[in-house]
Amino acid sequence: MRESNRAGRLLRVLLPALTLLWLAFILGRSLRPAPESSLESGWFVRLFRRVIPSITDHAVRKLAHLTEFAVLGLLLRADFSVFGHKALVLPILCGLLAAVLDEGIQRFVPGRSGELRDVLIDGCGVVLGCLAAVLFSFLRDKRKRKKGKTQ
């Protein structure tokens, strides 16, 4: 049991740190001027076009928004869960706040614009990430229950 408590304490430190690092990554990308951001997304467009030849730069950029914030949602849900909060409202609200902050920052970066549509895409990503975390927890708990019955 002692080792379990140590692991729990470690998670309570590492998860929030990882979440803050991921948020810094997202916000750092928003601080990049448009030409630099376009160069980076161009690399991903070329990569995606190997699989989906007709994909556009615009679609890749929106998919990036969704993915970045899905990871954030997953991390936020894990953070709140580790501290005993099971409701989805708080991690989703924190993720939406991050989305608004992200788009707000972009309004002050040359060649970038903060868009309500992107806040909505980011918000959908947060919700998807939170739901994925709930699904992972459910499957983990189900496996533990099944393992407990067989012993």
C-alpha positions in Angstrom: 0.0 0.0 0.0 2.9 2.3 0.7 4.1 2.1 -2.8 0.6 2.9 -4.1 0.6 6.1 -2.0 4.0 7.1 -3.3 2.8 6.6 -6.9 -0.3 8.7 -6.1 1.8 11.5 -4.7 4.1 11.4 -7.7 1.1 11.6 -10.1 -0.2 14.6 -8.2 3.0 16.4 -9.0 3.8 15.1 -12.5 0.4 15.4 -14.1 -0.1 19.1 -13.3 3.4 19.7 -14.4 2.8 17.9 -17.7 -0.4 19.8 -18.2 1.3 23.1 -17.7 4.0 22.1 -20.1 1.4 21.1 -22.7 -0.4 24.4 -22.2 2.9 26.3 -22.6 3.5 24.4 -25.8 0.0 25.4 -27.1 0.4 29.0 -26.1 4.0 29.1 -27.4 2.7 28.0 -30.9 0.2 30.8 -30.8 2.9 33.4 -30.3 4.6 32.4 -33.7 4.0 34.9 -36.5 1.9 33.7 -39.5 4.8 32.9 -41.8 6.6 30.7 -39.3 3.3 29.0 -38.4 2.5 28.4 -42.0 5.9 26.8 -42.6 5.3 24.4 -39.8 1.8 23.5 -40.9 3.2 23.1 -44.4 5.3 20.2 -43.2 2.3 18.5 -41.8 0.2 19.1 -44.9 2.8 17.3 -47.0 2.8 14.5 -44.5 -1.0 14.2 -44.5 -1.2 14.4 -48.3 0.7 11.1 -48.5 -2.4 9.5 -47.0 -5.1 12.0 -48.0 -4.0 13.7 -51.2 -6.8 16.3 -51.3 -6.3 17.6 -47.7 -5.9 21.3 -47.4 -3.7 23.5 -45.3 -6.8 24.8 -43.6 -8.0 21.4 -42.7 -4.6 20.4 -41.2 -4.5 23.6 -39.1 -8.0 22.9 -37.7 -7.1 19.3 -37.0 -4.1 20.5 -35.2 -6.3 22.7 -33.0 -8.6 19.8 -32.2 -5.7 17.5 -31.4 -3.8 19.9 -29.2 -6.8 20.6 -27.2 -7.9 17.0 -27.0 -4.6 16.2 -25.4 -5.1 19.2 -23.0 -8.6 17.9 -22.2 -7.3 14.4 -21.4 -4.6 15.9 -19.2 -7.0 18.2 -17.4 -9.4 15.3 -16.7 -6.6 13.2 -15.4 -5.4 16.1 -13.2 -8.8 16.6 -11.6 -9.4 12.9 -11.3 -6.1 12.4 -9.4 -7.2 15.0 -6.9 -10.6 13.3 -6.4 -12.8 15.5 -8.6 -14.9 13.2 -10.9 -17.1 15.8 -12.6 -16.3 16.9 -16.1 -17.4 20.5 -15.7 -14.1 21.8 -14.2 -11.7 20.3 -16.7 -13.9 21.4 -19.6 -14.2 24.9 -18.2 -10.4 25.1 -17.7 -9.9 23.9 -21.2 -12.3 26.4 -22.6 -10.5 29.2 -20.7 -7.3 28.0 -22.3 -8.9 28.1 -25.7 -10.1 31.7 -25.2 -6.6 32.7 -24.0 -5.0 30.9 -26.9 -7.1 32.8 -29.5 -6.8 36.0 -27.6 -3.0 35.8 -27.8 -3.2 35.3 -31.5 -5.0 38.6 -32.0 -1.8 40.4 -31.0 0.6 38.3 -33.2 1.5 39.7 -36.6 -0.5 37.9 -39.4 -2.6 35.9 -36.9 -6.2 36.3 -35.9 -8.1 35.0 -32.9 -11.3 33.3 -34.2 -14.4 32.2 -32.4 -14.6 29.2 -34.7 -11.2 28.1 -33.4 -12.3 28.5 -29.8 -15.2 26.2 -30.7 -12.9 23.6 -32.4 -10.6 23.8 -29.4 -13.6 23.3 -27.0 -14.6 20.3 -29.0 -11.1 19.0 -28.6 -11.2 19.5 -24.8 -14.5 17.7 -24.6 -13.2 14.8 -26.7 -10.1 14.6 -24.6 -12.1 14.5 -21.3 -14.4 11.8 -22.7 -11.4 9.8 -23.8 -10.0 10.0 -20.3 -13.3 8.9 -18.9 -13.4 5.9 -21.3 -9.8 5.0 -20.4 -10.7 5.1 -16.7 -13.8 3.0 -17.3 -11.9 0.4 -19.2 -9.1 0.3 -16.6 -11.6 -0.1 -13.7 -13.4 -2.8 -15.7 -10.2 -4.7 -16.2 -9.3 -4.4 -12.5 -12.7 -5.7 -11.5 -12.4 -8.6 -13.9 -8.9 -9.4 -12.7 -10.1 -9.2 -9.1 -12.9 -11.8 -9.7 -10.5 -14.3 -11.3 -8.1 -14.3 -8.3 
